[in-house]
Amino acid sequence: MTEGRIRLDKWLWHARFCKTRGLAAKLCETGMLRVNDQPVRKPAQTVKPGDRLEVPRGRFLLMIEILAAGTRRGPAREAATLYHEPDPGRRRPLESDAWEPLLDSDPDTPATSGPPENA
C-alpha cells in the first residue's frame, strides 16, 4: 500500500463516521459517498490526505478534506484531527435518511460493548 493511503471504509471507521468497519463498508456500497467529486461504491477505494470527501452526517451531506490517514480508531478528539470541514456553509440537506443506522449518532459517545438489549 502506498504511504499515506488507506481504504475508505477503514478511514470512515477511524474518523468515527461509522460505528463498525462493516457498517462503513455498507455505507460505501450505497453510492452516497464521493471522493474528489467521483462517486464511490467500493469500500476498498483508497483515500489520502488532501482528498475531498462528501459524506452523510446527521441530516446533512458534509464536504470535508481528509487531513490524515489515521492509524487506529481512537477517541473522538483524535478522530476529529483526521479531517477538516473547510466551509460548513456548503452542507446540503439530505432527502433520505435510510443510511442513518450506519453512522455514529454521536461521535463523542463511546459505543457500548455489552450484550444486545433484546438478548
C-alpha positions as CSV (number, residue, x, y, z in Angstrom):
1,M,0.0,0.0,0.0
2,T,1.3,3.5,-0.8
3,E,2.4,5.5,2.2
4,G,-0.5,7.7,3.5
5,R,-3.2,5.9,1.7
6,I,-6.0,3.9,3.4
7,R,-9.1,2.1,2.4
8,L,-12.2,4.3,2.6
9,D,-14.2,2.0,4.9
10,K,-11.3,1.9,7.3
11,W,-10.8,5.7,7.2
12,L,-14.6,6.2,7.9
13,W,-14.3,3.9,10.9
14,H,-11.1,5.6,12.2
15,A,-12.7,9.0,11.8
16,R,-15.8,7.8,13.7
17,F,-18.3,8.4,10.9
18,C,-19.4,4.7,11.3
19,K,-19.7,2.5,14.4
20,T,-18.1,-0.5,12.8
21,R,-16.0,-1.1,9.8
22,G,-18.7,-3.4,8.4
23,L,-21.2,-0.6,8.5
24,A,-18.6,1.7,6.9
25,A,-18.3,-0.8,4.0
26,K,-22.1,-0.8,3.6
27,L,-22.2,3.0,3.6
28,C,-19.6,2.9,0.8
29,E,-21.8,0.5,-1.2
30,T,-24.8,2.8,-1.0
31,G,-23.2,5.2,-3.5
32,M,-23.8,8.2,-1.4
33,L,-20.1,8.9,-0.9
34,R,-18.0,10.9,-3.3
35,V,-14.2,11.2,-3.3
36,N,-12.8,14.1,-5.3
37,D,-16.2,14.6,-6.9
38,Q,-16.3,11.0,-8.1
39,P,-19.0,8.6,-6.8
40,V,-17.7,5.6,-4.8
41,R,-19.4,2.2,-4.4
42,K,-16.4,0.1,-3.3
43,P,-15.1,0.0,0.3
44,A,-11.6,-0.7,-1.0
45,Q,-11.4,2.7,-2.6
46,T,-8.2,4.3,-1.2
47,V,-8.1,7.8,0.1
48,K,-5.2,10.0,1.2
49,P,-4.6,13.4,2.9
50,G,-5.8,16.2,0.6
51,D,-8.7,14.2,-0.9
52,R,-12.1,15.8,-0.7
53,L,-14.9,13.6,0.6
54,E,-18.7,14.0,0.6
55,V,-20.2,12.0,3.5
56,P,-23.6,12.0,5.2
57,R,-23.7,13.2,8.8
58,G,-27.0,13.6,10.6
59,R,-29.4,15.0,8.1
60,F,-26.7,16.8,6.0
61,L,-24.1,15.9,3.4
62,L,-20.7,17.2,4.6
63,M,-18.0,18.2,2.3
64,I,-14.7,17.5,4.1
65,E,-11.0,17.4,3.4
66,I,-9.0,14.4,4.6
67,L,-6.0,15.6,6.7
68,A,-4.5,12.3,7.8
69,A,-5.0,8.6,7.1
70,G,-5.1,7.6,10.8
71,T,-3.6,4.5,12.3
72,R,-6.4,3.4,14.7
73,R,-9.9,4.2,15.9
74,G,-9.1,6.4,18.8
75,P,-11.1,8.8,20.9
76,A,-13.4,11.4,19.3
77,R,-10.8,14.1,19.8
78,E,-8.2,12.1,17.9
79,A,-10.7,11.2,15.2
80,A,-11.5,14.9,14.7
81,T,-7.9,15.5,13.7
82,L,-8.3,13.3,10.6
83,Y,-10.5,15.7,8.7
84,H,-11.5,19.3,8.3
85,E,-14.7,20.9,7.0
86,P,-13.4,23.9,5.1
87,D,-16.8,25.5,4.5
88,P,-19.6,24.4,6.9
89,G,-22.0,26.6,4.9
90,R,-21.8,24.1,2.0
91,R,-23.6,21.4,3.9
92,R,-26.5,20.1,1.9
93,P,-29.7,18.6,3.4
94,L,-30.4,15.0,2.5
95,E,-33.8,13.9,1.2
96,S,-33.4,10.3,2.7
97,D,-32.2,9.1,6.0
98,A,-32.1,5.4,5.1
99,W,-28.4,5.3,5.7
100,E,-28.6,6.8,9.2
101,P,-28.3,3.5,11.1
102,L,-24.9,3.0,9.5
103,L,-23.4,6.1,11.2
104,D,-22.4,7.0,14.7
105,S,-25.2,9.2,16.0
106,D,-23.0,11.0,18.5
107,P,-19.2,10.7,17.8
108,D,-18.5,11.9,21.4
109,T,-20.3,9.0,22.9
110,P,-18.3,5.7,23.0
111,A,-20.1,2.6,21.6
112,T,-21.3,0.2,24.2
113,S,-19.7,-3.3,24.2
114,G,-22.3,-5.1,26.2
115,P,-24.9,-7.7,25.0
116,P,-27.9,-6.5,22.9
117,E,-30.9,-5.4,25.0
118,N,-33.2,-8.0,23.4
119,A,-30.9,-10.9,24.1
